[in-house]
Amino acid sequence: MTISAKEVRFDEHTMWVELTDDRIIGVPLSWFPRLREASAEQRKDYELSPRGIHWDSLDEDVSIEGLLNGRGDITHPPHQVA
């Protein structure tokens, strides 16, 4: 069985993704800078696919596998602390 997203919603600091196996996972918006900076209307304008979530206007793709493995936006590496 392939697990995919059924619904996506947001609060001030978190993206909530409801999966086809009825789990709901929450990830911090800090993991996805484009989504964090987007307007509520831009965040609502997403498309679901069997493998993930796509925001065309934001050029953002989030894979379900990545979320389940605890990965955020890999195009923006985290800052290193000296």
Secondary structure, DSSP 4 states (H G I P E B T S, - for coil): ----EEEEEE-SSEEEEEETTS-EEEEEGGG-HHHHHS-HHHHH--EE-SSEEEETTTTEEEEHHHHHTT---TTSPPPPP-
